[in-house]
Amino acid sequence: MAAVRIRQVESFEDLQLASRLLDEIWGAATPILPMRVLRALHHAGAIVTVAEDDEGPLGASVAFHGIRDGERLLHSKVTGLKSRGRGAGVAAAMKLDQRRRALDLGIELIDWTFDPLVMRNAAFNLNKLGGVISAYEPDFYGPLDDDLNRGEASDRCVVDWRLNDDRVTTAIAHLDAGTRRDVDVSDAVRVLEANADGLPVRQEITGAEPILAVGPTDIEALRRADPAAASAWRQAMRATLCDRVGAGWRVVAVVNGAYLALPPD
């Protein structure tokens, strides 16, 4: 981490670099953010950063200003890393840099979306950063044609990262200390899990107890090997979480590969 530098993009050439990086990381047939759009966002005050080490560019991030329910926020549109930067704390460093820049602007909320079936991202967003899923949006982007998403519905969860909440500051303290937070799931009911064939099995419940919803171990590999099974997981997770989140349930953690969702207070 000492050799990693995160800097805000200023020049047109660096915007081109960020755009190329994102397309490379996603294997996109069409640009993740067309250069003319990225240029306009940057001109309007978007935060565009690039992470680099001694070998060169590692990743890029783009966040732009917005208002939701009368509250100013940053929407973090995309953060991507090359494979050599993954698992080394670079992603966390990029998000913490984004948090610092938002707070410097007087903004206390950042939100972003992620695929609910990519459980490593879910654990990063909820456990490491202290975010909370605030919405579940079926087919949020419509059809996508990049290597990571092609052929699948683009369901997305919206993560709220309330930058000064105790939940977030506690999560950051654990990040700094290299420790993990313990989450009590003793009273949670498992409502989605995998059977012996790795396919999803749902259990309908009508009570108000916390629930656990297991996700697939590796959805990217499953999409390549068995698209029908990947689609079955998509439908099962949507049926399990979408209506609940819409009714005020809070998805607050990933525990042993399962989402922990709490009923409304």
Secondary structure as GFF3:
##gff-version 3
##sequence-region A 1 265
A	DSSP	beta_strand	5	8	.	.	.	ID=ss1
A	DSSP	alpha_helix	12	26	.	.	.	ID=ss2
A	DSSP	alpha_helix	35	43	.	.	.	ID=ss3
A	DSSP	beta_strand	47	53	.	.	.	ID=ss4
A	DSSP	beta_strand	56	68	.	.	.	ID=ss5
A	DSSP	beta_strand	71	81	.	.	.	ID=ss6
A	DSSP	three_ten_helix	83	85	.	.	.	ID=ss7
A	DSSP	alpha_helix	90	104	.	.	.	ID=ss8
A	DSSP	beta_strand	109	114	.	.	.	ID=ss9
A	DSSP	alpha_helix	119	123	.	.	.	ID=ss10
A	DSSP	pi_helix	124	128	.	.	.	ID=ss11
A	DSSP	beta_strand	132	137	.	.	.	ID=ss12
A	DSSP	beta_strand	156	162	.	.	.	ID=ss13
A	DSSP	alpha_helix	166	177	.	.	.	ID=ss14
A	DSSP	beta_strand	189	194	.	.	.	ID=ss15
A	DSSP	beta_strand	200	202	.	.	.	ID=ss16
A	DSSP	beta_strand	211	214	.	.	.	ID=ss17
A	DSSP	alpha_helix	219	225	.	.	.	ID=ss18
A	DSSP	alpha_helix	227	246	.	.	.	ID=ss19
A	DSSP	beta_strand	250	255	.	.	.	ID=ss20
A	DSSP	beta_strand	258	262	.	.	.	ID=ss21
###
